[in-house]
């Protein structure tokens, strides 16, 4: 292949590289693509003008004066003084070295302005100064790349190697221009060769960076899809909560209130005896208590399952003491059904857990209340705890009517099939166990149900044992 053909291949490569990276800049808006495209374009223009090339520029534009061509050659050459450092700096930012980048920008700009304002016989004397500045520019890029390699930034090693090889060719060409190095063969311009070699390695580095960006975008898209899916699930859950809440309020809460209205109206008449009046008052009191309990459970459950969640604040709690005080609240209810309430634990031995005290309190109240509600007269309800490694297993055990098999899978969900009356026809909303599950999960524990042999039910939940 002739030297002219080799040069045409070099020029074609430079033109392609320049156009490719400038197009990438307009598509991706990454400055380093623009700097690389401009740098390759300046080298292309210089290669068309230099004496040791084919001087294709003058063949294409024969009317252009040679001195004008010299101005263009020097003008674009001096721009490389800051374009290369700007490209490397934008690719691998290093704030510590930013002030040096400004120096090369000012120096290159000043030299370009000097070329525009002075005749050829003056600005050509700046060649040696430019070459020294270019060596300093290479040194600056090596500093940036060395820092990038230490930080294990993508493509830094490949870029470093490409510039190092190119620097060798540039040094030889500089020596040739200053007549320090004597090369008898004309041959192709060494700077053009250096640039083509450099762009080859740099394209590999940019490909790595682009591939990494693509992988990161894929990961971001995946995370975004997961967030959208989670958000959709939350919205669906919120709508379900709202529907269930309205259903319970409109049915289970409205019905007792309607009954209360009727009983109060009956009390206002003179058609009932004093004994009947006292019975009605007891029913009104019981109905009001049940309605308030139901409303409390609904509000707690709605808060626990909402997007904002309950603010769980763990503290050191004597769970044994809390169990004793909670059992005391139900002594009157148990007495009316002649149910024996017992606490299975060593007296005088406190057991400390890390828990939100309100969570533990609400769960204990619901489980003890359910145990009494679904136990026949003269039955037994036990509350106790066991240490299991780093957790405490709290349980309520009764010998009542038990949990039907078909209810066990959804016992902790707020579904209508989980609502049933107690052994004395006590009302149930199906909210309490759903509330217990949500609170315990937020508290970092778990809750489950077991059959009690020969009859009855055992509910268990875990709390973190305090150090």
N, C-alpha and C positions, 0 to 999 in steps of 0.2 A: 504494500500500500504506500502511495506517495505521501510526502510530507503535507501536501495540500489537502489530500483526502483525510489525513489524520486530523488536520486542523479543522476541517469541515465537520468531522464527527464531534470534536471538542465543542465547537460553536453550537452544533445542534443540541448537544447535551445541556449546555448552559442555557440555551433558549427554552428548552423543555422544562428544566428545573426551575427557572425563573417564573415561567407562566404557571406551572403547577402549584408552586407555593403561594403566589399572589392570588390565584383562584381559591386555594384553601383558606387564605386569610379572609376573603370576602364571605366564605361559607361558614367558617368557625369563629371568626373575629378573635383569633389569637395573634398577638403582635409578633411573636417570633417567626411566624410564617411570612409575614410581610417583610421583616428585616432580612430573612434568608433569601426571599425572592428578589429584593432590591440589591442585595449583595451580589447575587449571581448575575443580575442584569448589568451592574457596573463592571463586573469582570468581563462579561460578554462584549460590552461596548469598547472596553479597553483593548480586548483581544482583536477587535476589528480595526484598531488604529495603530497598534505598536509597529515599530520598524522591522522587528524580527518576525513578523507574521506576514500574511498575504495582503494586508491592508485592504481588505474587502470593502471597508467603509467607503474608501475613495473610488473604488470601482463602481459601487452602487450610486454614490453621490459625487460625480466627477466635477460638479460645479463648486463644491465646497473648497474653500481655501485651506491649504495645508496648515497654516497657523491657527485657523479656527479648529481644525481637527486636533491640534496639539492642546488647545484650551479644553476641549471636550475630554480628551484623554486624561489630562492631569486632574481635571475637575472630578471625574468619576473615580479616578484612582484614589484621590484624597478622601473621598467619602467612605471608603472601606476602613479608614482609620477609626471611625466610630460605629459603622454598621455591624462589623463582626462582634465587638464587645457588647453592643446593645442586644444583638441576637442571643449570645451566650448568657448574658445577664437575665434577659427576659425568660429564657428557658430554665435557668437555675438561679433564681433570685437570691441575693446575698446583701442585706442592708448594710453590713459592715463595710462593703466595698463600693457602695453606691457613689460616694463623692469622687472616686477615681474615674468612674464612668463619665461623670459630668466633665472631667478634665479632657477626656478624649473627644467628647462631643464638641466642646469649645475649641479645642485645638484643630480638629478636622474641619469644623465650620470656618475657622479663621483662615486656614490654608485654601479652602475652596473659594472664599471671598477674595483672597489675595490673587488667585488665578484669574478671576473675573476682572479684577481692576488693574492688572499689570500686563505688560507685553511678555512674549515668550522668553526673550533673552534674560528677563528678570526672574520669572517664576520657575524657570527650569533649574535655577540654582538651589531650589528648596528640596531637590530630590534626596540628597544625603540626609537632610533633617527629617524628611518624611520617612525614610527607611529606618532611621533610629527610632522614630516614634512608632513605626509599625512593629518593630521588635518589642517595644514596651507594651504595645497593644496585645501582642501574642502572650507576653508574660502575664498580663492582667487576666486574659482568658484562662490561662493555666491555673492561676490562683482560684478563680471561680470554680473551675472544674475539679480541682483538688479538694475544695471544700464540699462540692456536690458528691464526689466519690466517697468521702468520709461519712457523709450522711446517707450513703447507699441510695442515691436518687437514680431513677430509671434512665438508662442510656448514657450516663455520665462517663463511664469507662470507654464506651465506643466513641463518643464525641472527643474525648481526650486523645485517644489514639489517632483519630482522623486529623485533628489539628496538629498533632506532633509530626505526622508524616508530611502534611502540607507545609509545615514550618520549614522542614528541611529543604524542600524545593524552592520555597520563597527566599530562603537565605542564599541559595546558590544563584538564583536569578538576580538578587540584590547585589551579590558580589560581581556578577557578570555586568550589570548596569554601571557599577562603580569602577569596573576594570580591575577589581581586586582578584577576581577569578577569571581565568582565560579559558574560553571554550571555543575551539576552532570551528566545530560544526554549528551551522545555524540552528537547525532543528526547530521543533515547536517551542513556543514560549512556555517556560517552566512554570510560571504563575498559573497559566491556564490549566496545565496538568495538575498542579497542586490543588486548584479549586475543584476540578472534576473528582480527584481522589477524595478530597475532603467531603464533597457533597455525597459521594457514595456511602461513606461511613455515617454521615449525618442523617441520610435518609433512613438507614437502619435504626439509628437512635430514635428518630421521630416516629418510625413505625412502632417501636416498642412503647413509646409514650402514648401514641394513638391507641394502641391495643389495650394498654392499661386503662386509659380513659373510657374505652368501650366497655371493658369489664366492670369498671366502677359504675358506669351508667346502667349496665344490666343489673348490678346489685341494687342500685338506687330504685330502679323500676320494680324489682322484686320486693324491696322493702315498702315501696309505695303501694303496691298491690296488696301486701299484707295489711298495711294500715287501713286501706280502703275497705278490705274485707272485715277487719276488726271493727271499724267504725260502723259498717253496715250491720254487723252482728249486734253492736251496742244499740243502734237505733231500733232494730227489730225487737231486742230485749226490752227497750224502753217502752215501745208500743204495747208489748205483751204485758208489761207491768201495769201500764195505764189501763188497759182493757180489764185485767183481773181486778185492779183496785176499784174501778167503777162498778164492776159486776158485784163485788162483795158489798160495797157501800150501798148500791141500789137494792140488793136482795137481803143480805144477812144483817145489815145494820138498819135498813129502813123498816123491815118487818117488825123487829122488837120495838122500835120507836112508835110504830103504828099501834102496836099492842099496848104500849105505855099510855098512849093518848086515850085509848078506849077505857083502860082501867082507871085513869084519872077522872074521866067523864063519869064513870060509874060511881066513884067515890063521892062525886059532887051531888049525887041524888040521895033521897031518903028511903030508897027502896031496899037497902041492904042492911043486914044486922051488923052490930059492932064486931062480932066474931068474923064475919065475912070481910068487914072493913080492915081488920087487922091482918087477915090473910092476904088481902089485896096489897096492903102496904109492904108486906114481906116480899111478895112477888115483884112489886115495883122496884124495891131496893135491890133484889137479886138481878132483875133484868137490867137495871141501870149499871150495876157492877159489871155484869157480863158485857154490856155494850161499851163501857169505858175500857175494859180489858181488850176487847176486840179492836177498838180504835187505836189503843196504844200499840198493839201488835202490828196493825196495819201501817202505822206511821213509822215504826222501827224497821219493818221489813222494806217499806218503800225507800227509806233512807239507805239501808244496807245494800239494796240492789240498784240504786241509782248510779249515774255516772260519777257523781261527786264522792260516793262511798262514805262510809263512816270513818271518822278520823280515829284510828286505833292508836291509843297511847299506852304502851306497855309499862307496867310498874311491878314492883315486888309485892305480891299479894299472898296473904295467908289463906290458902284455898280452904283449909279445914275450918277456919273461923267463919269464912263466907258461907260454907255449906251449913254450918250450925245455925247461923242467923237466918238463912233462907228457909230451912226446915221449920224454924219457929213461926214463920209467917203462915205456914199451912197447917198448923196444929188444929186450929178451929175447923177448917174445911175437912180435915181427916177425921176429926172427932164426930162430925155429923154422920159420917158413913162408918164410924167405928173401925177405922183403918189404923193399923199400928205403923207409925213412922219410926225408923231406926237409922242411926248413922254408924256405918261399919268403919271404924278407925280407932287407933290408939289415942285415948284421951291424954291431953297434956303434951302431945308431940306435934308442934306446928309443922305444916308442910308449905313451903313457899314456892310460888310459880311466878313466871314472867308473863303477865297478861294485862289486858285492859280490864279493869275491875267491872265496868259496866257490861262488857261482853260476857264475862263469866257469870255475872249476876242474872242477866236476861236469859241465858241458856239454862242455868240451873232452875230458875223459876218456871220456865216453860216445861222442862222435862219432869220436874216434880209435880207440877199441876196436871200434866197429862197422865202420869202414873196413877195419881189419885182418881182422876176423872174416869179412867178405864179399868178401875179395880172395884170388884163387888164389895158389899158390906162385909166387915170382919176380915178383910184381906190384909196384906202386908206390903209395905213399900220400903225398900232399903236404898240408902244413898251411901256411896263409899268411893274409895280411891285406891289405886295401886301404882307404885312406882315402876316404870318401864324404861330403864336406861336413862336417857336425858329428858324423858317426859313423864308426866303424871296422867294416868288414865282415870278419869272421873266417870262414875256410872250411876244410873238409877235402875233399880230392879223391882219389878212388881209381879204379883201372881194373879193378874187380871185377865181380861178377855183376849189379850194378845193382838197381834197384827195379822190380818188376813194375808195369805201368800201373794195374791194379786196386787196388794198395796205396797209390798216391800220395795219393789224396784223404784217406785216414785214417791216414797213416803216423805222425802225431804223436798219435794216439789209442790208448789202451790197449785194443786189441781182439785177440781170439784169432787173427784172420786175419793179424795183423801179426807173429806169432811164426813164425820159420823158422830153420833151422839154418845155421851158417856153412859155408864151403868145406871145413873139416876136421871137420864135424859139431859145431861149437861150439853150445852151447845158447843160446836167446834167450827172454827172458820177455815182450818187447814193452812193457816198462816204461820203459826208458831214454829213448826219444825223447819219450814222454809227459811224463816228468820234465823233460827239456830244454825243452820248450815252455812248461810252467808256470813254470819258473824264469826263463826269458828274458823272458816277458811281465811277470812281477812286477818284473824288473830294468829294465823300460822299453824293451825291444828287441823284435825279431821274428826268427823262424827259418823257413827254408824249404828245399826240396830241388829240385835240378835234375839233369837227365841230363848225364853226362860223355861227350862225343863223342871217339872212336867207341864207347867202352863205359865202364861204371862210373857212379859217382854223385858229386855234389857237394852237400854240406850247408853252408849259410851261416847265420850269425846276426850281429846287429848289437849294438854297444856304444857308449855315448855317449863321444865324444872329449873328453878332459880339456882344459881351457883352457890 
